[in-house]
Amino acid sequence: MQNRFNDFVRRHGMPEPPAALLLLVSGGVDSMVLLHLLQQAGYAVKCLHVNYGLRGQASDLDQQLIEQVCQELQMPLQVWRCGPEELKGNIQLKAREIRYGLAEKYVQEWDCEAIATAHHLDDSLETFWLNLVRGTGIDGIKGISPFFAGKMRPLLWARAEEIRAFAEEQGIPWREDESNAQDAYRRNVLRHHVLPQLKSWNPKWEEGFAQTLEKLQTTADMQRVHLNRLRQQLLHEDETTGEWKISVLELAGSGINAIAFAWLLAPYGFSEAQGRQVFALLEGENGKRIVGAGHTAYLNMPFIFIREQAEPELPEWKCSVRQLMQGQCAWVKATECEQGRLEENPLLCSVWVEDGDAEMEIRPWRSGDKIPFGKGSKKVSDVLNEAGVLVLDKPQRYVVALNGIVLWVLGLRKAPCRESNKGICLELRWEGPLDLRD
């Protein structure tokens, strides 16, 4: 088994001995065997164990076994204990986030070359079927990658039963997790009921399937190379803004479809559905935008632009006119004046107010907002479009409204200051930032 282990490591370009590795060890048979194989191969092994406390005393016994083995082998060990408040929600997802978050921390602190985990062939087969049922692409059905993004899985060639037999033969101690025998999780149902049925049809189906997974891994690698070439071909940096841009004409003539384009945009934080929506901008409305997790795409003919997104939390205030005059809004100062006038200064606006309890709003503009214009009104969206405000700058534009009526689109338009026989005239001065992304 050691020879097959060493061959797999070399074949997949993993760090070789005497490299320093951070091993995630649970105390189960898989990770304890991996600890043994790494140590025998000559790696400098450093261990991380997370005690989630989910199984009471059994969790503590797992920890004790790991501490004992690491002490005997003189291996550095870091133990992390979790409280129940850290595992609220999806327990498996939270546990994984904690485990890998800590691994990234300690792999840096201990100057390790990679994180080693004890995933084996059965895990990869189960991942294939689970993702296939959910619906996925090539990355979902290629199984678990042997070595990717600093994580190595040098046991992916081994069956679970091989690992257990080797542990028994070598006298390697491990702890059994009773929850693995329960059907509380879909992976366990698949493991206990579905995969045995496949084996009954073909006792050697795992061997053929392992070859299929290897071919899918190769296909995924080739797809990744091709997508990188497409990105270099289609995405260009705009010399003025520094944003990425894609020529609409070049994209339309590239021959790629919406699915391939969505894969191309994945590194920028767009889901597959959002990537398809960006592709649909080819026939969309100029100025339309699609907001992803890390970037925003918008159409400004003849290009689709990809802008790194840092959407600010824009404050807004709602108060009475009296409270506004008392300085309760940080960005607008109100002072009484003798008469209203149409100010040339874009940061000043005169308004006539009849009631001190009238409600004032200082906020980003909203769809449906209108401002008095002539004998009627004008949509604020039209005001922004006529001023040539870029679609991604529109959300930053503020308005001042009195009793729901917009009186001032900051820096662009002011409603006429119609005098009244009662009330007071206020001069409003904008003292907030001009660019709300700063």
N, C-alpha and C positions, 0 to 999 in steps of 0.2 A: 504493500500500500504506500509506503514511503516513496518508492521509485515512481509510481504513477502520480503521486502528489508532486514530486519534483519536476517531472516531465510537463505536467499541466501548468505549473508556474512559469517555466521557461517558454512554453508554447504561446502563452498569452502575454508575454512581456511584462510580467509582474516583477516587483523588486525582489532581488535574490539575496540570500544570506551573504554577509552578516547584517543586512539592513535592519533598522529599528522599526518595529511595527506596533501599532496599538490594536490589541485584540479585544473585541467586545465579547465578554464571556458571561454566560447566564448560569452555568452550573449544569446544563443539560448535556446529554451525551455528545451532541454535535460540536459544541464549543469546547468541551473538555478534550475531545479527540483532536480538534484543530490545535489546541494549546500544545498537546503532546507532539504533533507532527511539526509544528513550527519550531519548537524547542529542539527536536531531534535534527532538524534541517540546519540549525545553527543561526537562526534569527535572534536578534535582540528583542525579546518579547516584553511588552508592557501591557498590563491588563486594566480594563475598566469594567466594573460591574455595577449595574443599577438595581437596587433593591426597591421594587415598587410597593412592597408590603401588601400585595393583593391576596396572598395566601397565608397570612398570619405567620405562625411558627414555621411553616414550610419554607417561606421566603427567607427567614433568618437562617434556617439550616442550609439553604443554597449558598448564602453568603459565607457561612462558616466553612463549608467545604472549599470554596474558592480561596478564602484566606489561608486555609491550611496548605493547599497545594502550592499556592504562590510563595508561601513562606519556605516550604521544603525545596522548591526550585530556585529560590532567591530571585523571584520576579517582582518588579515593582507593580503595585496594585493600588488603584483608586476606587473606592466604594462610594456610591452616592445613594442616599435614601430619599424617597419621595413621600410626600404627605398626600392624603386623599384629595385635598383641594387642588393639587396639580394635575389630577387625572379626571377632572370633570368633563363630561361630554363623551366623545368617542374615545374609549379607554385605549384601544389599540393604536389609534392615530396619535393620541397624546403621548403615549409611552414611546412610540417611535421618534416623535419630535424631540422628546427629552433625551433619549439615548443618543441620537445622532448630533444633537446640539452639544452635548457634553463631549462626544467623540471629537468634534471639530475643535473644541477648546483644548483638549488635552493632547491631541496630535500636534498642535502648535507648541504648547508648553514643553512637551517632551521631545520635540524635534524628531518626530517619526516620519517615515517616508509614505506610509499609507495606513488606512484603517482596514483591519482584517475582520471579516465576519464568517460565520460557519454555515452559510447557505449551501445546500447540496442540490443534487439533481431533482429530487422529489419536490423541493421548494420551487424550482424553476418550472417544472411541469404544472404544479398547482397554480402558479402565477399565470401561466399561459391560459389555463381553462377559466380562471376567475375573470381575467380581463376579456377573454373571448365572449363570455356570457354578458358582461357589461356593455360590450361594443367598444372597439378600439382600432388602432392602426398598427403598423409594423412594429413600433416601439413597444406596444402592449403585448404582442404575441411572440416576441423574440425571446421571452423568458428573462432571466436575470443576467445582467452583463458580468462576465468574469472579472474584468478590471476596467473601471470607468470612474472618472472624477475623484480619484484618490481613494477609492474603495476596492479592495480585492477580495474575491471569494474563491479561494484555492480548493474548495471541496465540491465545486459544482459538477464535477465528473462522477461523484460517488453517490450511490443509492443509500437511502436511510438504513436499509437492512445491512449493507456492507459496513457502514460506520459503526453500527451497534455490535456487529460480530467482531470487528477489530478491537473495540473497547473491551469486550469480554475476553478476547484472546490475550490482550496486553495487560489486563488488570487495571485499566484506567477507571478511576472512580467517577461517578456522575450522579446527579439527582434527577428523579423522574417528576415531571410536572403533570399532576393529575388532570389538569384542565385540558391537556392534549387528547384525553380519551373521551371528552364530552363533545356533543354536537351543538354546542352553543354558538360556534362560529362557522361561517360558510366554508372556510378552508378545512376545518375538521370534517364536515359533512362530505366534502369532495374527497378527502383522504380516506375516510372510512367506508364510503359507499360507492362513489362514482368510479374512482380509479381502479379499485379491485374488480369491478365489472369489466372494465376495458382489458384488464390483465386476464380475465377468464376467457375472453375472446382470442387473445394472442399473448401467451406467456412472455414473449420477448418484445412486447410492444414498446417498452421503455427504451430499449437500445435504438430502435428505429426512430423513436421520437427525439432522442438525444441528438441524433444526426440532423433531424429536421430543425431543431432549435439552433444548432450550429450554423446551418445554412441561413436561417432567418437572421441570426446575428450578423452574418456576412452581408446579407441584403440590407439590413439597417445601416451598417457601416458605409456601404456604397451609396445609399440614399443620403446619408449625412454629407458625404463628400460632394455629391451632385448638388445638394441644396446650398452648400457653401459657395460653389461656383456660380450658381444662379444669383445668390446675394451679391457677389462681386460684380456680376454682369448687370443687374437691374438697379441696385441701390447705389446712389451717388450722393456725395455730401454737397449741400448747397453752400456756395462760397460766401454768401451774405449772412445767413442765419446759422449755419453749422448743422442744420437739421438734415436728416436723410430724406431723399426724394426719389420717386419712381416715375419715370415718364409714362404717361397714360398710353401714348402711341407704342412705345417700346414694350410695355406689358401686354397690350392687346395683340401684338405681333409675335410674342414669345412662344405661344402655343401651350403654355401651362394653364391648368384649370384651377378652379377655386380651392380644391382640396390641397393641391401642391402649393398654391400661394399661401394658404393658411399655415402649412408646415414651415414655409419660408419665413413667416413673421413670428413664429413661436418664440424665438429668443428675445423678442421685444415685449413679451408679456401679453400677447393676444391669444385668447383661447381659439380653438378651431372654428367655433361659430363666429367669433369676432373677426377672425382672419377672412372668412368667407364674406362677411359684411364689408370689409375693406376692399376685397376684390370687386364687390358689386358697385363700388364707387366709380368704376369704369363707365357705368351708365347712370350715375347718380347726379344729385343736385350739387352745383358748385358751392362750396362752403360747408357741406355736410361733414361731420366728424364721427369717428368711432373711438371710444375710450377703452383702452386695455388696462392691464394691471400696472404696466411700467411706462407705456408710451401711448400717445394719441395719434391717430391717423386722420388726416383731413384732405379734402379735395380742393385744390386751388389751381384750376386748369392752367397749363397742361400737365400738372404734376399731382401725384399723391404724396403728401409730406408726412413724415414720421417724426414726431416731436417727443423728446423725453418729457415725461409728465411729472410735475410736482404741483399738483392741484392744492392751492392754499385753502385753509379753512377761513372763509371770508366772514368777518363779523357783520352784524346788522343790529340796528337799534330801533326800538318802537317806544315812543314816549309822548307825552303831551307837549304842546307848544311851550307851556310854562316850564316844564322840566328841561326842555331844550335850551331855553334862555338861562336856566340855572347851571348849564354846563354839563348835563348828564350824557351827552354824546361826545365821544373823544375826537371825532373827525369833523364835525360841523359846529361852528360857533355862530350863535344868533345874537344880533344886537338890534335895538329899535332904531328906526330912521324916520325922517320926516315924510318922505314920499318915495314911491317906487320908481325905479328906472331900469332900463334895459342895459345892464352892465356889459361892457366890452370884455372885461376881465373874465376869462372862462372859469375862474375859481370863486366868483361872486355871483350871487343871484338874489333878486328882490322878490319878496312874496307878501301878499296882503292877507292878514289873518284876523278873522272876526271873533274867534273864541279861543281863550287861553287853554281850554281843556281839549281842543281839537287834537286828533292823533297825528303825529308826525312819524314817518318811516324813513330811515336811511338804510338802504339795502342794495344788493345786486339786483339788476333788472330781471324781470320774469317774463315768460311768454304770455302774451295777452296785455301787457302794459301799454297804455296810450297816454300821450301828452297833448294838451290843448293846442290846436293849430288852426289859425284863421277862425272861421265860424264853427269848425268841427274839431276833430282830433286826428292824430297821426300815430301809427304804431311805433313803439320804441324800436322794434326790430328793423323797421324801415329807416329810422333815423341812423341806426348803426350801419346798415348796409350802404346808405347814401354817403356816409362818412368814410367808407372803405375800411371799416374795422375788421380785422382778420377774425375768422371764425373762432380761433382759440383764445383771442383776446376779449371776445364778447362777454364771457361770464364774469370778467373783472369789472365791467362797467357798472357804476353805481347810479341810483336814482334817489331823489328826495320826493316823497309823496305826502300830501296832506289829505286826510280822510279818504285815502285810497286813490286819489288823483295825482298822477305824476306831474310835478311842477318843474323838475330840473333833471336832465340827463347830463351828468357831470362832464363838463368840458365840451359838450356838443350842442345842446339845445335847452332853452329856458322858455317856460310858458309866459305869456304876457302877464304883467303885474297889473291886474284890474283893481282899481281903488274902490273902496266901499265907504259908506257914511259911518260905519262903526268898525271897531277893531283897530289894529295897529299894523304898521308896515315893518317888516323885518328884513335886515340884510343878512343873508346866509353866506358864510365864508367856509370853503373847504380847506381843511388843514390836515387831511389824511395823505397817505402816499399816492403819488400819481400812477405808479405801476404797482399793482397789488400783488405781483409775483415776487417783489423784492423782500 
